[in-house]
Amino acid sequence: IYYILRSQGLPDEAFSTSIESGYNTYLYPGLPEGAICNPSRSALMAAVYPNDTDYYYFAYGIDDVSHFFYDYNEHLAFVNSDMYRPD
């Protein structure tokens, strides 16, 4: 829906699951009629040339920060804490 709003220059307040568009997957299940985004150059470069790090896990916190962890137990402890934002 946000893709439709932005492509039509509409504000987020116009959000509605009944907007008529081939991109509205509430009305038309499955893949939309065309591409809805492309990765940026920096995203592509990060995928091709990742940072050399020992971090294997990450999770997003309620403090709006990505938290990185060396091992699975650290990761689980964070995910099971009050600091984790599951959405």
MARTORNU-124180 format. One record per atom (N, C-alpha, C, O, CB): residue in one letter; x, z, y. Coordinates in steps of 0.2 Angstrom, whole numbers, padded with zeros to 4 digits, always signed. Each point is the difference from the previous one (the first is absolute). Glycine has a CB too. Layout:
BEGIN
AXZY
...
//
This chain:
BEGIN
I+0004+0000-0006
I-0004+0000+0006
I+0004+0000+0006
I-0001-0004+0005
I-0008+0010-0011
Y+0015-0002+0006
Y+0004+0000+0006
Y+0003-0007+0001
Y+0002-0001+0006
Y+0000+0014-0008
Y+0000-0016-0003
Y+0003-0007+0001
Y-0005-0004+0003
Y+0002-0004+0005
Y+0005+0005-0015
I-0013-0001+0008
I-0006-0004+0004
I+0000+0002+0007
I-0001-0004+0004
I-0006+0003-0015
L+0006+0007+0012
L+0000+0003+0007
L+0006-0003+0005
L-0002-0002+0005
L-0004+0012-0009
R+0012-0009+0001
R+0005-0002+0004
R+0001-0008+0001
R+0001-0002+0005
R+0005+0012-0009
S-0008-0013-0001
S+0000-0008+0000
S-0005-0002+0005
S+0000-0006+0003
S+0004+0005-0014
Q-0010+0005+0012
Q-0005-0002+0005
Q+0001+0003+0007
Q-0005-0001+0004
Q-0003-0001-0014
G+0013+0006+0010
G+0001+0004+0007
G-0005+0005+0001
G-0001+0002+0006
G+0006-0012-0002
L-0008+0013-0009
L-0005+0005+0000
L+0003+0007+0000
L+0006+0001-0003
L-0014-0008-0002
P+0006+0012+0008
P+0002+0007+0000
P-0001+0003-0007
P-0005-0002-0003
P+0004+0003+0016
D+0005+0004-0015
D-0001+0004-0006
D-0008+0003+0000
D-0002+0001-0006
D+0015+0001+0005
E-0015-0001+0006
E-0007+0003+0001
E-0005-0004-0003
E-0006+0002-0002
E+0009+0004+0012
A-0002-0013-0011
A-0004-0005-0002
A+0000+0000-0008
A-0004-0004-0003
A+0005-0003+0013
F+0002+0012-0013
F+0001+0000-0007
F-0007+0000-0004
F-0004+0004+0002
F+0015+0002-0001
S-0012-0010-0005
S-0006-0001-0004
S+0001-0003-0007
S+0003-0005+0000
S-0010+0005+0011
T+0005+0003-0016
T+0001-0004-0007
T-0005-0006-0001
T+0000-0003-0005
T+0004+0014+0001
S-0008-0012+0009
S-0005-0006+0000
S+0002-0006+0004
S-0003-0004+0001
S-0006+0013-0003
I+0015-0008+0005
I+0003-0006+0004
I+0000-0006-0005
I+0003+0000-0005
I+0004+0007+0013
E-0010-0013-0006
E+0000-0006-0004
E+0007-0003+0001
E+0002-0003+0005
E-0014+0001-0004
S+0016+0002-0007
S+0006-0004+0000
S+0003+0000-0007
S-0002+0004-0004
S+0004+0000+0015
G+0001-0010-0013
G+0003+0000-0006
G+0005+0005-0002
G+0002+0001-0005
G-0004-0013+0006
Y+0005+0015+0005
Y+0005+0006-0001
Y-0004+0006-0001
Y+0004+0005-0002
Y+0004-0011+0009
N-0014+0007-0007
N-0004+0006-0001
N-0001+0001-0007
N-0004-0002-0003
N-0001+0001+0014
T+0010+0005-0014
T+0000+0002-0008
T-0006+0005-0001
T-0001+0001-0006
T+0013-0004+0005
Y-0015+0005+0006
Y-0006+0005-0002
Y-0006-0005-0002
Y-0004+0002-0004
Y+0008+0007+0012
L-0004-0015-0004
L-0006-0005-0002
L+0002-0005-0005
L-0004-0002-0004
L+0000+0004+0015
Y+0011-0003-0012
Y+0002-0005-0004
Y+0006+0003-0004
Y+0006+0000+0002
Y-0009-0010+0005
P+0002+0013-0013
P+0005+0003-0004
P+0005-0005-0002
P-0001-0006-0001
P-0007+0014-0003
G+0014-0005+0002
G+0006-0004-0002
G+0004-0002+0006
G+0000+0003+0005
G-0007-0008-0014
L+0012+0000+0008
L+0004-0001+0005
L-0003-0004+0006
L-0005-0004-0001
L+0014+0003-0008
P-0007+0002+0015
P-0003-0004+0005
P+0002-0007+0000
P+0004-0002-0004
P-0003+0012+0011
E-0004-0014-0002
E+0001-0007+0000
E+0007-0003+0001
E+0001-0005-0001
E-0013+0005+0004
G+0016+0005+0000
G+0007-0003+0002
G+0004+0007+0001
G-0002+0005-0001
G-0002-0016+0007
A+0010+0009-0004
A+0005+0005+0001
A-0002+0005+0006
A-0003-0003+0005
A+0012-0004-0009
I-0008+0013+0004
I-0002+0005+0005
I+0006+0003+0004
I-0001+0004+0005
I-0009-0002-0012
C+0016-0003+0004
C+0006+0003+0003
C+0006-0003-0002
C+0000-0003-0006
C-0006+0013+0008
N+0011-0010+0001
N+0007-0002-0002
N+0005+0006+0001
N-0001+0003+0006
N-0002-0016-0004
P+0008+0014-0006
P+0005+0005+0002
P+0004-0002+0005
P+0001-0006+0001
P-0001+0010-0012
S+0002+0001+0015
S+0005-0002+0006
S+0007-0002-0003
S+0001+0001-0005
S-0008+0007+0013
R+0011-0011-0003
R+0007-0001-0002
R+0003+0006-0002
R+0004+0000-0005
R-0004-0010+0013
S-0001+0015-0004
S+0004+0006-0002
S-0002+0003-0007
S+0004+0003-0003
S-0003+0000+0015
A-0008-0004-0014
A-0002+0003-0006
A+0003-0004-0006
A+0002+0002-0005
A-0013+0001+0010
L+0012-0010-0004
L+0003-0004-0005
L+0007+0001+0000
L+0003+0001-0006
L-0011-0010+0008
M+0012+0010+0003
M+0007+0002+0000
M+0001+0007-0003
M+0005+0001-0004
M-0003-0008+0014
A-0006+0012-0009
A+0000+0006-0004
A-0001+0000-0007
A+0003+0003-0004
A-0007+0002+0014
A+0000-0010-0012
A-0001-0001-0007
A+0006-0003-0004
A+0002+0001-0005
A-0015-0002+0007
V+0016-0004+0002
V+0006-0004-0003
V+0006+0004+0001
V+0004+0000-0005
V-0009-0010+0008
Y+0006+0014+0002
Y+0006+0004+0001
Y-0002+0008+0001
Y+0000+0002+0006
Y+0006-0012-0001
P-0008+0013-0010
P-0003+0007+0001
P+0006+0005+0001
P+0006-0002-0001
P-0015+0000-0007
N+0008+0007+0012
N+0005+0005+0001
N+0003+0003-0006
N-0004+0001-0005
N-0002+0002+0016
D+0012-0001-0011
D+0003+0003-0006
D-0001+0007+0000
D+0003+0004+0005
D+0006-0013-0005
T-0013+0012-0004
T-0002+0007+0000
T-0002+0002-0007
T-0001-0003-0004
T-0004+0002+0016
D+0006+0008-0012
D-0002+0003-0007
D-0007+0003+0000
D-0002+0003-0005
D+0014+0000+0004
Y-0016-0005+0006
Y-0007+0002+0000
Y-0004-0005-0005
Y+0001-0006+0000
Y+0000+0011+0012
Y-0005-0002-0016
Y-0004-0004-0005
Y-0008+0001+0002
Y-0004-0004-0003
Y+0013+0005-0006
Y-0011+0004+0012
Y-0007+0002+0001
Y-0001+0001+0008
Y+0004+0002+0003
Y-0005+0003-0015
F-0005-0006+0014
F-0002+0001+0007
F-0008+0002+0000
F-0003-0003-0005
F+0013-0004+0010
A-0012+0010+0000
A-0007+0002+0001
A-0001+0001+0007
A+0005+0002+0004
A-0006+0003-0015
Y-0005-0007+0014
Y-0002+0001+0007
Y-0003+0007+0001
Y-0004+0002-0004
Y+0003-0015+0005
G+0004+0016+0004
G-0002+0007+0001
G-0006+0000+0006
G-0001-0004+0003
G+0012+0008-0007
I-0014+0002+0004
I-0005+0001+0006
I+0003+0000+0006
I-0003+0000+0005
I-0004+0007-0013
D+0014-0006+0009
D+0003+0000+0006
D+0002-0008+0002
D+0004-0001+0005
D+0001+0012-0008
D-0008-0016+0000
D+0001-0007+0001
D+0007-0002-0001
D+0002-0004+0004
D-0012+0005+0004
V+0013+0002-0012
V+0007-0002-0002
V+0001-0001-0007
V-0003+0003-0005
V+0007+0004+0014
S+0000-0013-0011
S+0001-0001-0007
S+0006+0005-0002
S+0005+0000+0003
S-0009-0012-0002
H+0002+0015-0007
H+0005+0005-0003
H+0003-0003-0006
H-0003-0003-0004
H-0003+0013+0009
F+0013-0010-0006
F+0003-0003-0005
F+0003+0005-0005
F+0002+0006+0003
F+0001-0016+0005
F-0002+0009-0014
F+0002+0005-0005
F+0005-0004-0005
F-0001-0005-0002
F-0010+0012+0003
Y+0015-0002-0003
Y+0006-0003-0005
Y-0003+0000-0007
Y+0002-0004-0004
Y+0007+0009+0011
D-0014+0000-0009
D-0002+0000-0007
D-0007+0001+0000
D-0004+0002+0005
D+0015+0003-0009
Y-0014-0006-0002
Y-0007+0000-0001
Y-0003+0007+0001
Y-0006+0001+0003
Y+0007-0010-0011
N+0002+0014+0006
N-0002+0007+0001
N-0001+0002+0008
N-0005+0003+0002
N+0010+0000-0013
E+0000-0005+0015
E-0001+0001+0007
E-0006-0004+0003
E-0004+0003+0004
E+0017-0002-0003
H-0014-0007-0004
H-0005-0004+0002
H-0007+0003-0002
H-0005+0001+0005
H+0012-0011-0006
L-0008+0013-0005
L-0006+0003-0002
L-0001+0006+0004
L-0006+0002+0002
L+0008-0006-0013
A+0003+0008+0012
A-0001+0006+0004
A-0003-0001+0007
A-0005+0003+0002
A+0015+0002-0008
F-0008-0011+0009
F-0002-0002+0007
F-0007-0002-0001
F-0005+0002+0004
F+0016-0005+0000
V-0013-0002-0009
V-0006-0002-0001
V-0005+0005-0001
V-0006-0001+0001
V+0011-0010-0005
N-0003+0016+0000
N-0005+0006-0001
N+0000+0005+0005
N-0003+0005-0001
N+0005-0007-0011
S+0001+0001+0018
S+0000+0005+0005
S-0005-0002+0005
S-0003-0005+0000
S+0015+0007-0001
D-0013+0002+0006
D-0004-0001+0006
D+0002-0005+0005
D-0004-0002+0004
D+0000+0014-0006
M+0010-0014+0001
M+0003-0005+0005
M-0001-0007-0002
M+0001-0004+0004
M+0008+0012-0002
Y-0012-0009-0008
Y-0001-0007-0002
Y-0006-0003+0003
Y-0005+0003+0000
Y+0011-0001-0011
R-0006-0008+0013
R-0006-0004+0002
R-0001-0005-0005
R+0003-0006+0000
R-0001+0008+0012
P-0008-0001-0016
P-0001-0005-0006
P-0003-0007+0002
P+0000-0004-0004
P-0001+0014-0003
D-0001-0011+0014
D-0003-0006+0001
D+0004-0005+0004
D-0002-0005+0001
D-0008+0011+0000
//
